[in-house]
Amino acid sequence: MDLGIQGKKALITGGSKGIGFAIAKQLAIEGCDVILVSRSREDLETASSTIQKESGRRVEIFPIDMSDRQAAKKICDAFPAIDILVNNAGAIPRGSIEQLSDTVVRDSWDVKVFGYIDLCRHYLPAMRARQQGVILNIIGAAGEMCDPNYFAGSVGNAALIAMTKTLGSVSIEDGVRVNGINPGPVLTDRLMDSMKKRAIDRFGDASRWAEIASRMPGGRAATVEEVAATAALLCSPLSAYTSGALINIDGGLTNRRPLV
């Protein structure tokens, strides 16, 4: 299927690993030139080399820490004209409101919540002026499930869900679409580490992590490629009338909330 994004320029934050890398690679395979943004130059160079070899497309890198309050401006100054923005950077730690310090909450929100907001604020006016553009926010199912033991993630993700719906409700009038993806459990290095720790706690054996995964919907976690395929479709003209939408890639997990 031709997605119609050949020659488009896409910028992906958190693009050196995991979901961000998979999305960047898929967009490049579909014909986009991509810009990878992340903290580590070494990781970016490795990711860039892999994507170039597999897609033949141009790949640029921009190492920066998204906790820098000027990060969004620096990124936009370096790459003022893009067609697709994928907000993906940021990992928010688990813990209840009592367990997380004010510093931990604010620092994690600076990277993810305000990082997403700041990039939208910088890129949306230029996209509106050109009457074309796509913003895709990779958020997280916790924003809907409201896990008290993932306080900062649930509250932060809920804010980004609201932002996506708010911007996307009117952006299409100026030729711009804003959508989001809420991944549930996705088989990244971070989830693997978490499952191994839980396997140690439960079974005393990290190698039994697959037994943790077997309790997820369908007996497994999603793959990064499954998230990337949906992301590419949402970034394409095939989704031209989709804006302000949130797609859950969680095997139905969000809808399994107990009644009591």
N, C-alpha and C positions, 0 to 999 in steps of 0.2 A: 504494500500500500504506500503510495506517495503522499507524504504528509504536507507537502507544499512549503517546506521551510528551508529549501536549498538556498544557500547564500546569506541567510540571516545571521546576525551576530548575537550570541547569547552569553550572558555573564552569570556565573554560578558561584555563590559564596559557599564555603565549606566544600569546595570542589575537588579536593585532593584525595578524599577517601569516602568509603561508605556510600550512602544514598547520593550525595552530591556528585561524587565521581561517576557513579553509574548513570546519573542523569546527563552529565556533561558528555560522557562517551556516547550515549544514545542520541543526543542531539547532534553530535558531530557525525555519527554514522548516517543520520538523516540529512546531512548536508550543511549543518551550521558551522560557522567559525566560532570557537568558544574561548572565553576568558575565565581562567580558574583563579579564585581568590581563596586564600587560606593563610594561616600563620607561618607555616614551615616552608621555606624555599625548597628544601630538599624533597619534601613530600610532593610539592607542586611540580618540580622538575621530573620526578618519577611518573606522576600521573600524566603530565604533558606528553612525555615520550611514548607512553602506552597508547594514549588517545590518537596521537599523530600516526603511529604505526597502523592502528586498526581502522582509521577513518580517512587518512590522507588530507584532513582539513587543517587549517591554521589553528594553532593553540597558543594563546598568550597566558602569562601568569602574572599575578600581582600579590606578593606576600605582604600581609598586613594583619594586625591584631584588631578584630572587630570591637574590642573593648575600648579602643581609642575613640574618644568622642568626635574626632575629626575624620574617622575612617571613611564614612560614607562620602564626605566631600572629596577626600583624596581619591577615592575610587572613581567618582563621577568626573573629577577633573582629568584623570588619566584616560577614562573611556567615556566621553560625553554622549556618544551616539550608539546606543544598543537597541536591538529589537526585542530581546527577551531578557528579563531579569528573573533569576531563580534565587530566592532567599532560602538558604539552607543552613547557615552557620549557627553553631551554638548547641551545647549540651548542658541541660539544667540538672543539677544533682537531686537525688531523692532525699526525702526527709519531711517530717511534719513541721508545722509552723513553730513548734517549740524547739525542734531539733536544729533548725537552720538559723544561722546568725544573720543579722541584718546585712552584713557585708557580703555573705555568700549569695543571698537573694538578689541584692542590687547588682553585684558583679555579673551574675548569670543573666539577669534581665538586660544589662547593658549590651551584652553580646547578642542575645537572641531577640528579645522583645524590641528594645530600642534600636538594635541593629537593623531589624526588618523595617521598622517605622522610618528610620532615617534614610535608608536607601529608597524606599517608596517616595518619601518627600523630595528627594533629589532627582529621581528619574521620572516620576509621573508628569511633571510639567513639560518636560522635553518631549515625552511620548505624546502628550495631548497636543502639543504644538505641531507635531508631525502627523497627527491623526492616525497613529498606528503604534502598537506595542502590546506586549504581554508581560504581566507580572504574575509569577507563581510562587506562593508561599508554602514551604514544607513545614508543617506545624506539628501535629501530633494528637493522637486520639485522647490523650489525657485531658485535653481542653474540653472535651464533652463528658468524659467519665468522672471527672472531679474526684481524684484520688487524694484523700487527706494525707496519705503517706508520701505523696509526690506534690506537696503544696505549691512550691515555686513553679513546677512544670505545669500543673493543672491551671493555676491562675494566669501564668504567663501565656500559655497556649490559648486559653479562653479569650484573652485580650487580642491575640493575633487573629483568632477566628472572627471576632467582632470587627476588627480592622479590615479583614479581607472582604467580609460581607458589605461593610459600609462603603469602602472604596469601589468595589465591584458593582454595587447597585447603580452607580451613576457614570462610571468611567467609560462604559460602552458608548455613551453619547458623544464622546470625543475620540472614538476609534480604539480605545484601550480596554483590554480585558484583565481583570484581577481575579484570580482563583486560588484555591488552596488544596493541599493534600494532607490528610490526617493519617499518617502511618500508625499502625499498631505495632506489634512485635515484628521487627525486621532483622534478618540474620546479618548483622554487622559485627565487627570486632567488639564493639561495646556490649551488644547483647550477649555475645558468646562469653565474654568475661563475666557478665552478670549471671548467666546460667551456670557457669562452672562454680561460681561462689555459692550459689543456691544449692548446687549438687553437693558441695562439700558440707554445707550446713545441714542438709537433709539426709544425705547418705554417707557422708564422710569420704566421698570419692568424686573428684572433679570430672573424671572420665564418664560419669553417668549423667552428663548434662542433657543428653538426648531425651532422658526420661522427664526432664523439666519441660522440654519443648513439646513432648507428646501430649501435654495437657493444654496446649494452645489450640485454637480453632483449626480443625483439619489435621491436628497432630503435628503441626510445624509452624515455624515463623514464615513470614513473607520473604521473598528474595529481593535484593536491591534492584534486580532487573525488572521485576514486576512493578515496582514503584516507578522506575525510569520509563517504562513503556506508557504508563498512564500520564506521566509528566509530559512526555513528548507529544502525546495526543492533545493534551490541554493547551500546549504551546502552539499548536498548529491551526491553520484556517479551518480544519475539519471540526473544530470546536468554536467556530466564529460567533455562535449565539450563546455561548456559555460564559457568564461573568457573575461574580459574587457567589460562586459555588464552592462547596467543600466536598471532596471525595474521600471517603474512608477506605483505606486499604488495610483492613484489620481482620478479615475473615468473619466479619459479623460481631466481633468482640464488643464493640460499643453498644450494641443492642441486647447484650446478655446481662444487663444490670438486674440485680435481684429486686423483687417487688417489696421485700421487707428486709 
